[in-house]
Amino acid sequence: MMRVYDILVIGEANVDLILSGEDVDPNFGQKEKLVQDASLILGGSSAIFACGAGKLGLRVGFMGKLGNDLFGEFLIRKLQEFGVDTELIIYDSEIKTGLTLHLSQPNDRAMLTYLGTIESLRCDEIPPEIFTQSRHVHLSSFFLQKGMQ
């Protein structure tokens, strides 16, 4: 039987906003502080794994949930850049796409996460037939996916 995917990844995708520099500790009291660098990148263990497998040339499908927003659009483009099939992604206009803000110093980092769609995918939203279309199913970050638990 021919399988559609070598790997079907079920899980979370979110954006990572990384602010980095020598001193990224915030000063409350509306005091502005400048940082040396900022990057917006694809985040989420599931999405990162899917992109890595796609980069290796495997046929990869991604099943997850994203908000119908700019971050969701950004993540779709990034997944597709690595050859990941995004047809199984569910869009939810009621929930924002998840985000992690990283405050990164040379030897340490702090993270603040807004879960948003990260925790919203539910088992009953996964069509059972996709399991027979894949050689391997990969589920990651289960501890964050409250809807899957």
C-alpha positions in Angstrom: 0.0 0.0 0.0 1.3 3.4 -1.0 1.4 5.9 1.9 0.8 9.6 1.4 3.3 10.5 4.2 6.5 9.0 5.5 5.8 10.9 8.7 2.6 12.5 9.9 3.3 15.0 12.7 0.4 15.8 15.0 1.0 18.7 17.4 1.7 22.3 17.9 3.1 25.2 15.9 3.8 28.6 17.3 5.9 31.6 16.6 9.0 32.3 18.6 10.0 36.0 19.0 13.6 36.1 20.2 15.0 39.3 21.7 18.6 39.0 22.5 21.5 41.0 24.0 23.7 41.3 27.0 20.9 42.7 29.2 17.3 41.8 28.2 15.9 41.9 31.7 12.8 44.2 31.4 12.6 47.4 33.5 9.0 47.9 34.6 7.6 51.4 35.1 7.4 52.1 31.4 11.2 52.3 31.0 12.3 51.4 27.5 15.4 49.3 27.0 17.1 48.6 23.7 18.2 45.1 22.7 20.9 44.0 20.2 18.8 41.7 18.0 15.3 40.4 17.3 14.1 37.4 15.3 10.7 36.0 14.5 11.0 32.3 13.7 9.0 29.1 13.5 8.6 27.5 17.0 6.9 24.5 18.6 8.6 21.1 18.9 6.1 19.5 16.5 6.6 22.0 13.8 10.3 22.1 14.2 10.5 18.3 13.9 8.2 18.4 10.8 10.5 20.9 9.1 13.6 18.9 10.0 12.1 15.7 8.5 11.0 17.7 5.4 14.6 19.1 5.0 15.8 15.4 5.0 13.6 14.8 2.0 10.8 12.8 3.7 7.2 13.2 2.8 5.8 15.0 5.8 2.2 16.0 6.7 1.4 18.4 9.6 -1.8 18.2 11.6 -2.4 21.0 14.1 -4.4 24.1 14.7 -3.6 27.7 14.0 -5.4 31.0 14.4 -6.6 32.7 11.3 -4.1 35.5 11.8 -0.7 36.9 10.7 1.2 34.5 12.9 -0.7 31.5 11.4 0.0 32.7 7.9 3.7 33.1 8.8 3.8 29.5 10.1 2.1 28.0 7.1 4.7 29.7 4.8 7.6 28.4 7.0 6.3 24.8 7.0 5.8 24.9 3.3 9.3 26.2 2.7 10.6 22.9 4.1 8.2 20.8 2.0 5.7 20.0 4.7 2.1 19.4 3.6 -0.1 21.8 5.5 -3.5 20.6 4.1 -4.5 19.0 7.4 -4.1 22.2 9.5 -7.2 23.5 11.1 -7.8 27.2 11.3 -9.7 28.7 14.2 -10.8 32.3 14.0 -11.8 32.3 17.7 -8.2 31.6 19.0 -5.0 33.3 18.3 -1.9 31.4 17.2 0.4 30.7 20.1 3.6 32.7 20.8 6.7 32.3 22.9 8.7 35.4 23.7 12.4 34.5 24.4 14.6 37.0 26.3 18.0 35.6 25.4 21.3 36.6 27.0 24.6 35.0 26.1 24.4 32.3 28.8 20.7 32.1 29.7 17.2 32.8 28.6 13.7 33.3 29.9 10.5 32.4 28.1 7.0 33.7 28.2 4.4 31.7 26.3 0.9 32.5 25.2 -0.7 29.0 24.5 -3.4 30.1 22.2 -3.9 27.4 19.6 -1.0 25.3 21.0 -3.4 23.6 23.5 -6.6 23.6 21.4 -6.3 20.6 19.0 -8.7 17.8 20.1 -8.6 14.1 19.3 -12.1 14.2 17.8 -10.8 16.7 15.2 -8.3 14.2 13.8 -9.7 12.2 10.9 -9.0 8.5 11.6 -8.1 7.7 8.0 -5.0 9.8 8.1 -3.3 7.1 10.3 -3.5 4.6 7.5 -1.9 7.2 5.1 1.3 7.4 7.1 4.3 5.1 7.7 4.9 6.8 11.0 2.9 9.1 13.3 4.8 11.5 15.5 3.1 13.3 18.4 5.2 15.7 20.4 4.7 18.3 23.3 1.9 16.3 24.7 2.2 18.1 28.0 1.2 21.4 26.4 -1.6 19.9 24.3 -4.5 20.0 26.8 -7.1 19.3 24.1 -5.3 16.0 23.2 -4.9 14.9 26.8 
